Amino acid sequence: MCLRDYLAAKEVPHRSRQQYLEQQVLKAAQKAIRCSGKQHMDVDDMAMLRIQTVQPWHRVMLGILGLVMLVGGIVSIDSESLWLALPLIGFGVALIVVAIIGRKRTVQSVLDAIDIASILEILT
């Protein structure tokens, strides 16, 4: 495997995440325009839109992990290991809630994070 192939393989997740974020911004902007009745949005309005930043497959994996932990906690109750059951159930429920809700941030904060990541990539 040459360096070019390695860098191309490393770039793919970054591109898919960027495409996902662009798609989320577009959906949020279309929804805001529909709700407000305006024909266009200002840059400041666009920067304040809140978008989902966690990709769906990450949320599915969190949900599955939460279910596994929840089931493990319930099984631990049957084996009388309460010290193990309570944390497993608690973390399992927390992961399921995070998987359902996701994480929403403003477009401006996402752009700031991307800019910082790009600068760090250039420096390394």
N, CA, C and O of each residue as an XYZ file, in Angstrom:
496
protein
N       0.849     -1.178      0.000
C       0.000      0.000      0.000
C       0.892      1.237      0.000
O       1.740      1.398      0.877
N       0.699      2.095     -0.970
C       1.522      3.294     -1.049
C       0.891      4.424     -0.225
O      -0.247      4.309      0.231
N       1.618      5.476     -0.048
C       1.170      6.605      0.762
C      -0.095      7.238      0.193
O      -0.975      7.644      0.953
N      -0.201      7.328     -1.121
C      -1.372      7.931     -1.758
C      -2.639      7.144     -1.424
O      -3.678      7.734     -1.129
N      -2.550      5.791     -1.473
C      -3.698      4.955     -1.136
C      -4.098      5.126      0.327
O      -5.281      5.186      0.662
N      -3.081      5.202      1.192
C      -3.350      5.399      2.616
C      -4.066      6.722      2.863
O      -5.053      6.767      3.597
N      -3.578      7.787      2.258
C      -4.202      9.095      2.445
C      -5.603      9.136      1.846
O      -6.494      9.770      2.411
N      -5.812      8.469      0.711
C      -7.148      8.426      0.105
C      -8.117      7.667      1.013
O      -9.271      8.070      1.163
N      -7.653      6.571      1.619
C      -8.512      5.809      2.525
C      -8.821      6.610      3.780
O      -9.920      6.512      4.326
N      -7.872      7.392      4.234
C      -8.070      8.210      5.434
C      -9.039      9.353      5.155
O      -9.729      9.809      6.066
N      -9.102      9.818      3.924
C      -9.930     10.956      3.545
C     -11.411     10.592      3.448
O     -12.258     11.466      3.634
N     -11.750      9.336      3.165
C     -13.136      8.941      2.921
C     -14.052      9.228      4.112
O     -15.106      9.829      3.902
N     -13.722      8.838      5.354
C     -14.622      9.152      6.462
C     -14.807     10.659      6.636
O     -15.898     11.114      6.979
N     -13.749     11.430      6.402
C     -13.853     12.873      6.527
C     -14.850     13.417      5.506
O     -15.674     14.272      5.831
N     -14.773     12.918      4.266
C     -15.692     13.364      3.228
C     -17.125     12.993      3.555
O     -18.032     13.809      3.387
N     -17.340     11.766      4.023
C     -18.716     11.352      4.311
C     -19.283     12.164      5.467
O     -20.465     12.505      5.453
N     -18.471     12.481      6.462
C     -18.948     13.314      7.573
C     -19.257     14.715      7.076
O     -20.266     15.303      7.464
N     -18.403     15.253      6.224
C     -18.634     16.588      5.690
C     -19.905     16.604      4.843
O     -20.697     17.541      4.941
N     -20.107     15.588      4.021
C     -21.324     15.512      3.222
C     -22.552     15.416      4.112
O     -23.578     16.036      3.831
N     -22.449     14.633      5.194
C     -23.565     14.514      6.129
C     -23.893     15.859      6.753
O     -25.064     16.233      6.833
N     -22.880     16.591      7.196
C     -23.113     17.902      7.807
C     -23.704     18.881      6.799
O     -24.603     19.651      7.136
N     -23.201     18.856      5.558
C     -23.760     19.735      4.528
C     -25.220     19.413      4.281
O     -26.039     20.317      4.116
N     -25.550     18.141      4.254
C     -26.936     17.713      4.055
C     -27.820     18.176      5.215
O     -28.952     18.606      4.997
N     -27.311     18.090      6.439
C     -28.078     18.532      7.594
C     -28.321     20.038      7.561
O     -29.405     20.506      7.912
N     -27.302     20.801      7.135
C     -27.456     22.253      7.035
C     -28.507     22.590      5.990
O     -29.350     23.460      6.210
N     -28.461     21.908      4.857
C     -29.434     22.158      3.800
C     -30.854     21.858      4.265
O     -31.766     22.646      4.017
N     -31.047     20.730      4.935
C     -32.374     20.375      5.456
C     -32.861     21.408      6.462
O     -34.017     21.826      6.416
N     -31.978     21.822      7.375
C     -32.369     22.803      8.396
C     -32.716     24.140      7.755
O     -33.668     24.798      8.176
N     -31.959     24.549      6.744
C     -32.233     25.817      6.064
C     -33.560     25.756      5.324
O     -34.343     26.704      5.387
N     -33.827     24.660      4.626
C     -35.102     24.511      3.922
C     -36.273     24.537      4.892
O     -37.305     25.148      4.614
N     -36.111     23.876      6.025
C     -37.175     23.858      7.028
C     -37.403     25.256      7.604
O     -38.547     25.669      7.794
N     -36.319     25.983      7.882
C     -36.442     27.333      8.436
C     -37.096     28.272      7.427
O     -37.909     29.118      7.802
N     -36.749     28.131      6.160
C     -37.362     28.979      5.129
C     -38.843     28.675      5.006
O     -39.657     29.591      4.885
N     -39.204     27.390      5.036
C     -40.627     27.008      4.965
C     -41.410     27.571      6.138
O     -42.513     28.090      5.967
N     -40.834     27.466      7.333
C     -41.543     27.914      8.539
C     -41.650     29.433      8.620
O     -42.651     29.955      9.111
N     -40.630     30.147      8.144
C     -40.639     31.602      8.270
C     -41.365     32.284      7.122
O     -41.800     33.428      7.262
N     -41.504     31.604      5.991
C     -42.165     32.199      4.845
C     -41.279     33.122      4.034
O     -41.757     33.752      3.091
N     -39.994     33.222      4.373
C     -39.068     34.057      3.621
C     -38.608     33.321      2.369
O     -38.741     32.102      2.264
N     -38.066     34.083      1.424
C     -37.532     33.485      0.206
C     -36.066     33.088      0.355
O     -35.587     32.200     -0.350
N     -35.353     33.745      1.271
C     -33.937     33.448      1.476
C     -33.581     33.699      2.942
O     -34.379     34.239      3.708
N     -32.369     33.297      3.311
C     -31.905     33.472      4.694
C     -30.630     34.307      4.690
O     -29.834     34.252      3.753
N     -30.455     35.079      5.755
C     -29.211     35.821      5.946
C     -28.137     34.867      6.459
O     -28.431     33.770      6.933
N     -26.891     35.308      6.353
C     -25.772     34.502      6.840
C     -25.881     34.315      8.353
O     -25.599     33.233      8.868
N     -26.290     35.366      9.061
C     -26.422     35.267     10.521
C     -27.513     34.266     10.909
O     -27.356     33.499     11.860
N     -28.625     34.285     10.158
C     -29.699     33.321     10.431
C     -29.225     31.895     10.174
O     -29.545     30.977     10.929
N     -28.465     31.724      9.110
C     -27.954     30.402      8.760
C     -26.987     29.899      9.832
O     -26.991     28.711     10.158
N     -26.174     30.775     10.373
C     -25.191     30.378     11.387
C     -25.860     29.945     12.688
O     -25.274     29.187     13.461
N     -27.074     30.417     12.938
C     -27.764     30.089     14.180
C     -28.629     28.829     14.086
O     -29.204     28.399     15.086
N     -28.726     28.238     12.897
C     -29.507     27.008     12.753
C     -28.869     25.889     13.557
O     -27.644     25.781     13.624
N     -29.707     25.054     14.169
C     -29.206     23.913     14.924
C     -29.346     22.662     14.059
O     -30.412     22.386     13.508
N     -28.250     21.914     13.951
C     -28.254     20.712     13.123
C     -27.784     19.513     13.932
O     -27.065     19.650     14.922
N     -28.210     18.331     13.486
C     -27.783     17.072     14.083
C     -26.355     16.788     13.609
O     -26.097     16.750     12.406
N     -25.437     16.591     14.541
C     -24.034     16.389     14.169
C     -23.582     14.941     14.269
O     -22.489     14.605     13.813
N     -24.394     14.084     14.852
C     -24.021     12.680     14.992
C     -24.668     11.893     13.856
O     -25.886     11.926     13.675
N     -23.844     11.194     13.106
C     -24.360     10.433     11.972
C     -25.284      9.321     12.450
O     -25.113      8.803     13.553
N     -26.272      8.948     11.619
C     -27.244      7.925     12.034
C     -26.614      6.597     12.428
O     -27.087      5.959     13.369
N     -25.561      6.157     11.739
C     -24.994      4.861     12.088
C     -24.296      4.909     13.442
O     -24.236      3.897     14.140
N     -23.766      6.071     13.822
C     -23.204      6.212     15.169
C     -24.310      6.092     16.213
O     -24.133      5.462     17.256
N     -25.436      6.700     15.919
C     -26.558      6.642     16.863
C     -27.104      5.226     16.988
O     -27.477      4.799     18.080
N     -27.152      4.496     15.880
C     -27.608      3.104     15.922
C     -26.653      2.264     16.769
O     -27.089      1.447     17.581
N     -25.347      2.469     16.575
C     -24.364      1.710     17.356
C     -24.469      2.041     18.847
O     -24.348      1.151     19.688
N     -24.694      3.310     19.175
C     -24.889      3.682     20.581
C     -26.124      3.004     21.154
O     -26.108      2.522     22.287
N     -27.190      2.969     20.368
C     -28.420      2.320     20.817
C     -28.224      0.836     21.065
O     -28.710      0.297     22.059
N     -27.511      0.174     20.161
C     -27.245     -1.265     20.327
C     -26.390     -1.498     21.564
O     -26.665     -2.403     22.352
N     -25.346     -0.680     21.735
C     -24.504     -0.819     22.921
C     -25.310     -0.579     24.199
O     -25.122     -1.274     25.198
N     -26.200      0.399     24.161
C     -27.058      0.664     25.311
C     -27.972     -0.507     25.624
O     -28.165     -0.855     26.789
N     -28.542     -1.121     24.580
C     -29.397     -2.290     24.792
C     -28.613     -3.459     25.379
O     -29.105     -4.162     26.262
N     -27.393     -3.665     24.887
C     -26.561     -4.751     25.413
C     -26.262     -4.510     26.891
O     -26.338     -5.430     27.704
N     -25.922     -3.269     27.230
C     -25.635     -2.959     28.634
C     -26.888     -3.110     29.496
O     -26.817     -3.595     30.625
N     -28.031     -2.694     28.958
C     -29.285     -2.818     29.706
C     -29.632     -4.281     29.957
O     -30.008     -4.647     31.070
N     -29.509     -5.104     28.946
C     -29.776     -6.538     29.103
C     -28.778     -7.157     30.078
O     -29.154     -7.982     30.910
N     -27.508     -6.761     29.980
C     -26.509     -7.254     30.918
C     -26.840     -6.876     32.351
O     -26.637     -7.671     33.268
N     -27.345     -5.674     32.548
C     -27.754     -5.248     33.888
C     -28.933     -6.039     34.415
O     -28.976     -6.392     35.593
N     -29.892     -6.317     33.540
C     -31.066     -7.094     33.964
C     -30.663     -8.523     34.301
O     -31.164     -9.096     35.269
N     -29.768     -9.100     33.517
C     -29.279    -10.450     33.804
C     -28.496    -10.451     35.118
O     -28.554    -11.421     35.874
N     -27.767     -9.372     35.390
C     -26.994     -9.295     36.639
C     -27.899     -9.234     37.864
O     -27.524     -9.705     38.937
N     -29.084     -8.659     37.709
C     -30.028     -8.626     38.836
C     -30.438    -10.054     39.188
O     -30.535    -10.403     40.365
N     -30.676    -10.874     38.174
C     -31.075    -12.256     38.427
C     -29.980    -13.046     39.129
O     -30.273    -13.951     39.910
N     -28.721    -12.713     38.857
C     -27.619    -13.436     39.504
C     -27.193    -12.768     40.807
O     -26.143    -13.092     41.362
N     -27.997    -11.848     41.285
C     -27.805    -11.164     42.569
C     -26.507    -10.355     42.620
O     -25.889    -10.253     43.679
N     -26.099     -9.797     41.521
C     -24.938     -8.911     41.481
C     -25.435     -7.480     41.330
O     -25.282     -6.873     40.269
N     -26.021     -6.949     42.375
C     -26.613     -5.620     42.319
C     -25.565     -4.542     42.087
O     -25.858     -3.533     41.446
N     -24.352     -4.731     42.592
C     -23.285     -3.749     42.401
C     -22.908     -3.612     40.928
O     -22.414     -2.562     40.516
N     -23.132     -4.653     40.131
C     -22.853     -4.612     38.706
C     -24.096     -4.194     37.913
O     -23.992     -3.530     36.881
N     -25.256     -4.588     38.403
C     -26.503     -4.353     37.670
C     -26.863     -2.875     37.585
O     -27.237     -2.393     36.516
N     -26.757     -2.155     38.684
C     -27.184     -0.753     38.689
C     -26.370      0.131     37.734
O     -26.960      0.897     36.972
N     -25.033      0.046     37.753
C     -24.291      0.859     36.769
C     -24.569      0.456     35.317
O     -24.672      1.313     34.440
N     -24.691     -0.856     35.068
C     -24.974     -1.301     33.703
C     -26.329     -0.785     33.225
O     -26.451     -0.317     32.093
N     -27.332     -0.866     34.072
C     -28.659     -0.370     33.698
C     -28.615      1.134     33.497
O     -29.192      1.650     32.540
N     -27.933      1.845     34.393
C     -27.837      3.302     34.276
C     -27.145      3.742     32.999
O     -27.646      4.610     32.284
N     -25.984      3.141     32.708
C     -25.263      3.491     31.483
C     -26.038      3.055     30.240
O     -26.033      3.751     29.224
N     -26.693      1.918     30.324
C     -27.485      1.440     29.185
C     -28.611      2.394     28.843
O     -28.822      2.722     27.675
N     -29.336      2.843     29.860
C     -30.430      3.796     29.632
C     -29.878      5.118     29.108
O     -30.458      5.722     28.206
N     -28.756      5.568     29.672
C     -28.155      6.830     29.218
C     -27.745      6.747     27.747
O     -27.990      7.683     26.985
N     -27.130      5.648     27.345
C     -26.724      5.492     25.946
C     -27.921      5.435     25.011
O     -27.875      5.981     23.909
N     -28.982      4.782     25.439
C     -30.190      4.720     24.612
C     -30.787      6.111     24.446
O     -31.217      6.473     23.350
N     -30.818      6.891     25.516
C     -31.348      8.255     25.435
C     -30.497      9.106     24.494
O     -31.035      9.847     23.671
N     -29.176      9.004     24.612
C     -28.281      9.761     23.731
C     -28.479      9.320     22.280
O     -28.452     10.154     21.375
N     -28.677      8.024     22.051
C     -28.889      7.520     20.692
C     -30.192      8.056     20.107
O     -30.260      8.341     18.911
N     -31.206      8.193     20.919
C     -32.497      8.697     20.434
C     -32.418     10.194     20.162
O     -32.867     10.663     19.116
N     -31.856     10.934     21.090
C     -31.826     12.391     20.968
C     -30.736     12.859     20.015
O     -30.964     13.768     19.217
N     -29.563     12.257     20.085
C     -28.440     12.705     19.268
C     -27.789     13.928     19.888
O     -27.879     14.160     21.094
N     -27.133     14.704     19.039
C     -26.468     15.914     19.519
C     -26.662     17.011     18.488
O     -26.257     16.864     17.335
N     -27.270     18.095     18.894
C     -27.498     19.210     17.985
C     -26.613     20.375     18.381
O     -26.484     20.716     19.557
N     -26.000     20.984     17.354
C     -25.163     22.161     17.563
C     -25.502     23.187     16.491
O     -26.103     22.862     15.467
N     -25.110     24.419     16.741
C     -25.351     25.455     15.733
C     -24.363     25.286     14.584
O     -23.280     24.725     14.748
N     -24.762     25.784     13.424
C     -23.894     25.700     12.245
C     -22.579     26.422     12.515
O     -21.517     25.954     12.103
N     -22.642     27.555     13.203
C     -21.426     28.319     13.491
C     -20.443     27.509     14.330
O     -19.243     27.526     14.056
N     -20.930     26.802     15.343
C     -20.016     26.017     16.179
C     -19.427     24.836     15.406
O     -18.280     24.456     15.640
N     -20.202     24.254     14.487
C     -19.682     23.170     13.655
C     -18.590     23.703     12.729
O     -17.545     23.072     12.565
N     -18.836     24.864     12.125
C     -17.826     25.455     11.238
C     -16.560     25.817     11.998
O     -15.456     25.626     11.487
N     -16.704     26.334     13.209
C     -15.533     26.640     14.024
C     -14.728     25.374     14.313
O     -13.499     25.391     14.254
N     -15.415     24.283     14.624
C     -14.730     23.027     14.912
C     -14.021     22.491     13.672
O     -12.913     21.965     13.772
N     -14.650     22.621     12.506
C     -14.023     22.159     11.270
C     -12.784     22.985     10.969
O     -11.761     22.443     10.550
N     -12.868     24.298     11.179
C     -11.711     25.161     10.941
C     -10.543     24.789     11.846
O      -9.399     24.743     11.393
N     -10.816     24.528     13.104
C      -9.757     24.154     14.048
C      -9.155     22.811     13.648
O      -7.938     22.632     13.711
N     -10.001     21.867     13.237
C      -9.497     20.549     12.818
C      -8.634     20.685     11.568
O      -7.614     20.006     11.452
N      -9.021     21.541     10.638
C      -8.232     21.745      9.418
C      -6.873     22.341      9.750
O      -5.857     21.932      9.187
N      -6.852     23.287     10.642
C      -5.581     23.906     11.045
C      -4.679     22.875     11.702
O      -3.482     22.828     11.417
N      -5.234     22.050     12.576
C      -4.428     21.023     13.234
C      -3.898     19.996     12.237
O      -2.780     19.502     12.380
N      -4.725     19.672     11.209
C      -4.280     18.745     10.183
C      -3.100     19.310      9.398
O      -2.151     18.596      9.072
N      -3.177     20.593      9.105
C      -2.103     21.238      8.347
C      -0.817     21.266      9.168
O       0.269     21.065      8.625
N      -0.933     21.510     10.453
C       0.246     21.603     11.311
C       0.916     20.271     11.551
O       2.120     20.221     11.806
N       0.154     19.181     11.475
C       0.772     17.858     11.757
C       1.293     17.188     10.533
O       1.831     16.084     10.615
